[in-house]
Amino acid sequence: MAGVRIIHLLKTIWMVFLMQVLCVMGSKLWEVPTAPLVPHANLSTRLFWEPECQVQLRHLQNEARVTATIPPKLEGHWVSSRCEVRPGPEFLTRSYSFYQSPTRLFRALQHYYSDSDCHIPTYSLVIRGKLRLRQASWITRGATEAEHHLHKVGMVIHSQKAIHHLATRLPSSCLGLKARGHLVPHRFYELFNAKAEKDCLGALGLSMMELELLRVETHHHSHSRPAQELFLGDVHTDWNERVHHRPTGYQEPLQNAMHHIHPCPVCALVYRASEQHPPILPPSPSIPLDLNGNWVSQRCESRPSVLFLTRLFVFNEEQRTWEGTYQHYSDPMCHQPIFTLLASGHYAKVGQSVKVRGATELVFKVTRAKAIVFDRALLRELNSTQNGRCGQVGRWEVGVEQDITWTDGCEALGIRLPHKEYELFKMGVNHKGRPLLFSGERPTDGSSPDRPAKRPTSFQTPMVQCSTRVRVEPRYSSYSDRSTGPKTTSSANALHSSLILLTVLNAWCWNIHLF
């Protein structure tokens, strides 16, 4: 039966494609944790919680504050604003320089560390090449696709301990060492040279595929100068796939060295560093994991394969309960809602992570879930599903909540209940001193971390604490303006409808789980 439905969907999507002569965007649907249960039937696309959370979400919705141009203007120097964590885990800071046309050259510095504070450097990579911008991405809205060509890659090792570690990964021939030769700290070693056809990057797992997807955002502030951020493509969570992975999502953004967030002491350290003198970040204070209160997205977040969303978590440490709200959108500014997932359950703390210092391992269980649909194409699909597979068949309405717990989730949305996931959380603070919550990065392949071996080793975009209250029942208002509501949720153009159909199809194909 599922196969027949997939074939039917494919035919529908192909007909829409031919009629509109447009390229359809779509991919994996939902690969995030969970959401809170709501008592009312008629819900707005605007969510109202505590005043602080409301202000934060309105800030995200204020399109005048954030602008992005296609193609992006890359010229300049871009730097990390914190110690970054990549799957593995790997700890690094980045410093990228892009030069004006017509040369289109770039120089990238990547500094790697043995600790999650980026305090103990191991080696630095100097990467030179050329970048050519192509067209606006047909897969990730708001992004620009590019082609990169590496010219040279060199390495400088910073400690004897790092030498012992790298000696087991890099063949002597790669480093130009003679028989029984030894690596020497602070000496420059060439790993890649396009003209000499020398390539030893595979042993390090180095890939610059992140340059194949780009987006530059300018954030306008009323009392300070604008800040610019560079979003580069995501790195695959599977080490074996990362060198071939074409990104469809983003990493944490780099800051423009001349127009960055304030204050940003890490930006200055990374900007002044070199391959011989890597930035040594000050140790961050150890913050115990205290989840109590409400945590909300700082930006319109992206996920690999055409996902844009905002998140809200509500935790009760005493009862070990949690709720989460995930509002999904079709655009990178989070203005065009598709659907909202609301779920809740329990969690348990396992203990401190041995891989990522300062992080805590947890186990989450999702026991209840509801959904609210705002897109009519998705609405029609849910109303055509077999009874017992996704709420009450034929009862889905725009903006009206449906309980999907009693049907063990929703097959069309790729959600199965009950569900357990193995998580990694970490606390931090932002540049204004506000508490941040880092949750584990979702697997790039759309699978679920449903066993200990798949527990994340890196993090998603952090959320900021918007309320310290232990328990807050979310309150929603109905559409304040009925004339504007349908315009937002009706999916006026066929391209948007095609996106939703493809998204539902991919949910079946990838069998995505709910956390």
C-alpha positions in Angstrom: 0.0 0.0 0.0 2.8 2.4 0.9 4.4 1.7 -2.5 1.2 2.5 -4.3 0.9 5.8 -2.4 4.5 6.8 -3.3 3.9 6.1 -7.0 0.7 8.2 -6.8 2.5 11.0 -5.1 5.3 10.9 -7.7 2.8 11.2 -10.5 1.1 14.2 -8.8 4.4 16.0 -8.3 5.5 15.4 -11.9 2.2 16.8 -13.2 2.6 19.9 -11.1 6.2 20.2 -12.4 5.1 20.0 -16.0 2.3 22.5 -15.5 4.4 25.1 -13.8 7.7 24.4 -15.6 9.4 24.9 -12.3 12.0 23.0 -10.3 10.5 21.6 -7.1 12.3 21.9 -3.9 12.0 19.1 -1.3 13.7 16.5 0.9 13.7 15.1 4.4 11.0 16.5 6.6 11.5 16.6 10.3 14.6 15.6 12.2 14.4 17.4 15.5 13.3 16.7 19.1 9.7 17.5 20.3 6.9 19.9 21.4 4.3 21.1 24.0 0.6 20.1 24.1 -1.9 22.9 23.5 -5.5 23.1 24.9 -7.2 25.3 22.2 -8.4 24.3 18.8 -8.0 27.5 16.8 -4.3 28.5 16.8 -2.4 31.3 15.4 0.9 31.1 13.6 2.1 33.5 16.3 3.0 31.7 19.5 2.5 33.5 22.8 4.4 32.4 25.9 6.2 34.4 28.5 6.9 38.0 27.5 10.6 37.3 27.0 9.9 34.4 24.7 7.3 36.4 22.8 9.9 39.2 22.3 12.4 36.7 21.1 10.1 35.1 18.6 8.9 38.5 17.3 12.5 39.4 16.8 12.9 36.3 14.6 9.8 37.3 12.6 10.9 40.9 12.1 12.1 40.8 8.5 13.4 44.3 8.6 16.1 43.2 11.1 17.6 40.6 8.8 18.5 40.9 5.1 20.2 38.5 2.7 21.2 39.1 -0.9 21.7 36.6 -3.7 24.5 36.3 -4.8 26.2 37.0 -1.5 29.0 39.4 -1.1 31.8 37.3 0.3 34.8 39.7 0.1 36.4 40.1 3.5 37.5 38.2 6.5 35.2 35.9 8.4 35.9 34.3 11.8 34.5 32.0 14.4 32.7 33.5 17.4 33.2 30.5 19.7 35.0 27.1 19.9 33.1 25.0 17.3 32.3 21.4 17.7 32.0 19.1 14.6 30.9 15.4 14.6 33.6 13.1 15.8 34.0 15.1 17.9 36.4 17.7 16.4 37.0 21.0 18.1 38.2 23.9 15.9 38.1 27.6 15.0 37.9 29.0 11.5 39.3 32.1 9.8 38.4 32.5 6.1 39.4 35.3 3.7 37.7 35.8 0.4 39.2 38.2 -2.2 37.6 40.4 -4.7 36.8 39.3 -8.3 38.1 38.6 -10.8 40.6 36.4 -8.9 37.9 34.7 -6.7 40.6 33.3 -4.5 40.2 32.3 -0.9 42.5 31.5 2.0 41.1 29.4 4.9 42.7 28.8 8.3 41.4 25.9 10.4 42.8 25.5 13.9 42.2 22.1 15.6 42.3 21.4 19.3 42.3 18.5 21.7 39.7 20.0 24.0 36.2 21.4 23.8 37.3 24.9 25.0 39.8 25.3 22.1 42.5 25.9 24.6 45.0 23.3 23.6 45.9 23.5 19.8 47.0 20.4 18.0 47.5 21.5 14.4 46.4 24.2 11.9 45.6 23.8 8.2 46.2 26.5 5.6 43.9 26.0 2.7 44.1 28.0 -0.6 41.9 27.8 -3.6 39.4 29.4 -5.9 35.6 29.8 -5.4 33.1 30.4 -8.2 29.6 31.3 -7.3 26.9 29.6 -9.4 23.2 30.0 -9.1 20.6 30.4 -6.3 20.1 26.9 -4.8 17.0 25.0 -6.1 17.2 22.8 -3.0 17.9 25.2 -0.1 15.9 28.4 -0.4 17.9 31.6 0.2 21.2 29.9 -0.4 23.7 30.2 -3.3 25.5 27.2 -4.8 29.2 27.4 -5.6 32.1 25.4 -6.9 35.5 25.3 -5.1 38.9 24.2 -6.4 41.7 23.6 -4.0 45.2 24.8 -5.0 47.3 24.0 -1.9 46.8 22.7 1.6 49.5 22.8 4.3 49.7 21.8 7.9 51.5 23.0 11.0 51.6 20.8 14.1 51.7 22.5 17.5 52.7 19.8 20.0 54.6 16.6 20.4 51.5 14.8 21.5 49.7 15.9 18.3 52.7 14.5 16.4 52.2 11.1 17.9 48.5 11.1 17.1 49.0 12.3 13.5 51.8 9.9 12.7 49.4 7.1 12.9 47.0 8.7 10.4 49.4 10.3 7.9 51.8 8.1 5.8 55.4 9.3 5.8 55.3 9.8 2.1 52.5 12.4 2.5 54.8 14.6 4.6 57.9 14.2 2.5 59.7 12.4 5.3 62.7 10.2 4.6 63.2 6.7 6.1 62.8 7.0 9.9 62.1 10.7 9.6 60.2 12.4 12.3 57.6 15.2 12.3 58.7 18.4 13.9 56.5 20.9 15.7 55.9 24.3 14.0 57.3 23.2 10.7 55.1 23.6 7.6 54.1 20.4 5.8 52.4 20.3 2.4 49.5 17.9 2.2 47.9 18.9 -1.1 49.2 20.5 -4.3 47.0 20.5 -7.3 49.9 21.1 -9.7 52.1 18.4 -8.2 49.1 16.0 -8.0 49.8 15.5 -4.4 46.8 14.6 -2.2 47.0 13.4 1.4 43.8 15.0 2.6 41.8 11.7 2.8 43.8 10.6 5.8 42.7 13.7 7.7 39.1 13.5 6.5 39.4 17.0 5.3 36.7 18.3 3.0 35.9 21.9 1.9 32.5 20.9 0.6 31.1 23.4 3.0 32.0 26.1 0.4 29.5 24.6 -2.0 26.6 26.2 -0.2 26.6 29.8 1.1 24.4 32.5 2.6 25.3 35.9 4.0 22.9 37.6 6.4 23.0 41.2 7.6 21.5 41.8 11.0 20.3 45.4 11.6 20.3 46.7 15.2 18.7 49.9 16.3 21.4 51.0 18.7 24.5 49.6 17.0 26.0 49.0 13.5 24.8 46.0 11.5 26.5 42.6 11.9 27.2 40.3 9.0 27.2 36.5 9.2 28.4 33.9 6.7 26.6 30.6 6.7 28.6 27.7 5.0 27.3 24.2 4.2 26.8 21.6 6.9 29.4 18.8 7.6 28.0 15.3 7.5 27.7 13.6 10.9 29.1 10.3 9.4 32.9 10.6 9.1 33.0 8.3 6.1 30.4 10.4 4.2 31.7 13.9 4.9 34.2 14.1 2.0 31.4 13.4 -0.5 28.6 15.2 1.1 26.9 18.0 -0.8 25.5 20.3 1.9 21.8 21.3 2.1 22.0 22.9 5.6 24.4 25.1 7.4 27.0 25.2 10.1 27.1 27.8 12.8 27.8 31.1 11.0 31.1 32.9 10.8 31.2 36.6 11.8 32.5 39.4 9.5 35.7 40.6 11.2 34.7 44.2 10.5 31.0 43.9 11.2 30.5 41.3 13.9 28.4 40.9 17.0 29.4 42.9 20.0 31.1 42.0 22.3 33.0 39.2 20.6 36.4 38.5 22.2 36.8 35.2 20.4 36.4 37.0 17.0 39.5 39.2 17.8 41.6 36.3 18.9 40.8 34.3 15.8 41.3 37.3 13.5 44.8 38.0 14.8 45.9 34.3 14.7 48.1 32.6 12.1 49.0 29.0 11.3 52.2 29.4 13.5 50.3 31.1 16.3 46.8 29.6 16.6 44.2 31.3 18.8 44.1 30.0 22.4 40.7 30.6 23.8 40.3 31.2 27.5 38.8 28.2 29.4 35.0 28.6 29.6 33.4 28.3 33.0 31.9 24.9 33.8 28.1 25.4 33.9 26.0 22.6 35.5 23.2 21.5 33.3 20.1 23.2 34.7 17.2 22.8 32.2 14.5 24.5 34.2 12.5 27.1 32.3 11.8 27.9 28.7 14.4 27.9 25.9 13.8 29.4 22.4 15.5 29.6 19.1 17.9 32.6 18.5 17.4 32.6 14.8 15.4 30.9 12.0 17.2 27.6 12.0 18.0 25.4 9.1 18.3 21.6 8.9 19.8 19.6 6.0 17.4 19.1 3.1 15.0 22.1 3.1 14.1 22.5 6.7 13.5 25.8 8.4 12.1 26.0 11.9 12.0 27.6 15.3 12.0 25.6 18.5 10.7 26.1 22.1 11.6 23.8 25.0 9.9 23.8 28.4 11.7 21.7 31.1 10.7 20.7 34.6 13.9 19.4 36.3 12.0 18.2 39.4 9.5 16.1 37.5 12.0 15.3 34.7 9.3 16.3 32.1 9.8 18.3 29.0 7.7 19.8 26.2 8.8 21.1 22.8 7.3 23.1 20.0 8.7 22.9 16.5 7.3 25.4 14.0 8.3 24.5 10.4 8.5 26.9 7.6 9.2 26.8 3.9 11.4 29.9 3.8 14.8 30.8 5.4 13.2 33.8 7.2 10.6 31.7 9.0 7.6 33.7 7.6 5.7 31.0 5.7 4.5 28.3 8.2 3.9 24.7 7.0 3.0 22.9 10.2 3.7 22.8 14.0 4.6 19.7 16.0 3.8 19.6 19.7 5.1 16.8 21.9 6.0 15.9 25.4 7.5 13.2 27.5 10.1 12.4 30.1 13.9 12.5 30.3 16.7 11.1 32.4 20.3 12.3 32.9 22.8 9.6 32.3 26.0 11.4 33.3 28.9 13.5 32.0 30.1 12.9 28.4 33.6 11.4 28.1 33.9 12.7 24.5 32.8 16.3 24.9 33.9 17.9 28.2 31.2 19.9 29.9 28.4 18.1 28.1 25.8 15.8 29.6 24.4 12.6 28.2 20.6 12.2 28.5 17.9 9.8 27.3 14.6 11.3 26.1 11.3 9.6 25.7 8.4 11.0 23.6 5.0 9.8 24.8 2.5 12.3 23.4 2.3 14.4 20.2 0.0 16.7 18.4 0.2 18.5 15.1 -1.1 21.7 13.6 -1.1 22.2 9.8 -1.1 25.5 8.0 -0.4 24.4 4.4 -3.3 23.2 2.3 -1.3 20.8 0.2 -0.1 19.0 3.3 -3.6 19.2 4.7 -5.0 17.4 1.7 -2.4 14.7 2.0 -3.1 14.1 5.7 -6.8 13.9 5.0 -6.2 11.2 2.4 -4.2 8.9 4.7 -5.7 5.7 5.9 -7.6 5.9 9.1 -5.5 5.0 12.2 -2.2 6.2 10.7 -2.3 9.9 11.4 -5.0 11.2 13.7 -8.6 11.3 12.5 -8.9 10.9 8.8 -10.7 13.7 7.0 -10.7 15.8 10.2 -7.6 17.9 9.5 -8.3 21.6 9.2 -6.0 24.6 8.7 -4.7 25.9 12.0 -6.6 23.3 14.1 -4.7 21.0 16.4 -4.9 17.2 16.0 -3.8 14.6 18.6 -1.7 11.9 16.9 -0.8 10.1 20.1 -3.6 7.5 19.8 -2.5 6.6 16.3 1.1 6.0 17.6 2.3 9.1 15.7 1.8 10.0 12.1 3.2 7.9 9.3 2.9 10.7 6.7 5.0 13.0 8.9 7.5 10.2 9.8 6.6 10.3 13.5 6.4 7.1 15.6 5.3 6.9 19.2 6.4 6.1 21.8 10.0 6.9 20.9 13.3 7.1 22.7 16.5 9.0 21.8 20.0 9.3 23.2 21.0 12.9 23.5 23.9 15.2 24.3 23.2 18.6 26.0 25.5 21.4 27.1 25.1 24.8 28.7 26.9 28.0 27.7 26.4 31.8 27.6 26.1 34.1 24.7 28.0 37.4 24.1 25.4 39.2 26.3 25.8 36.7 29.2 22.4 35.0 28.6 22.3 31.2 29.2 22.5 29.0 26.1 21.4 25.4 25.7 23.1 23.2 23.1 21.3 20.1 22.1 22.8 17.3 20.0 23.1 17.6 16.2 20.6 15.4 14.2 22.1 12.7 11.9 22.5 14.0 8.4 21.0 10.9 6.9 17.6 11.5 8.6 17.9 8.5 10.9 17.3 8.7 14.6 19.8 8.4 17.5 17.8 5.6 19.0 20.7 3.7 20.5 23.7 4.7 22.6 26.1 4.2 19.7 24.3 6.9 17.7 24.4 9.5 20.4 25.5 12.9 18.9 29.0 14.2 19.3 28.2 17.8 18.1 25.5 20.3 18.5 22.7 22.2 16.8 22.3 25.9 16.9 22.0 26.8 20.6 18.8 28.1 22.1 18.6 31.0 24.5 16.8 31.0 27.8 13.7 33.2 27.6 12.1 32.4 31.0 13.2 30.8 34.2 9.8 29.6 35.2 9.6 25.9 35.7 6.3 25.3 34.0 4.5 27.5 31.5 1.4 26.4 29.7 1.7 27.7 26.1 -1.1 30.1 25.2 -2.2 30.7 21.7 -4.5 33.2 20.2 -6.7 32.7 17.2 -6.0 34.5 13.9 -6.1 38.2 14.8 -6.8 39.0 11.2 -8.8 36.4 9.2 -8.0 38.3 6.0 -4.3 37.7 6.4 -4.4 34.2 7.8 -5.4 32.3 4.7 -2.8 34.3 2.7 -0.2 32.9 4.9 -1.4 29.3 5.0 -2.9 28.7 1.6 0.3 28.0 -0.3 -0.6 30.3 -3.1 1.9 29.2 -5.7 2.3 25.8 -7.1 6.0 25.7 -6.2 5.2 25.8 -2.5 2.6 23.1 -2.8 5.0 20.9 -4.7 7.6 21.4 -1.9 5.1 20.1 0.6 4.2 17.0 -1.4 7.8 16.1 -1.9 8.4 16.7 1.8 5.7 14.2 2.7 7.1 11.7 0.2 10.5 12.0 1.7 9.2 11.5 5.2 8.0 8.0 4.0 11.1 7.3 2.2 13.5 8.3 5.0 11.3 6.9 7.8 12.2 9.8 10.1 11.5 9.4 13.8 10.3 11.7 16.5 12.5 12.4 19.5 
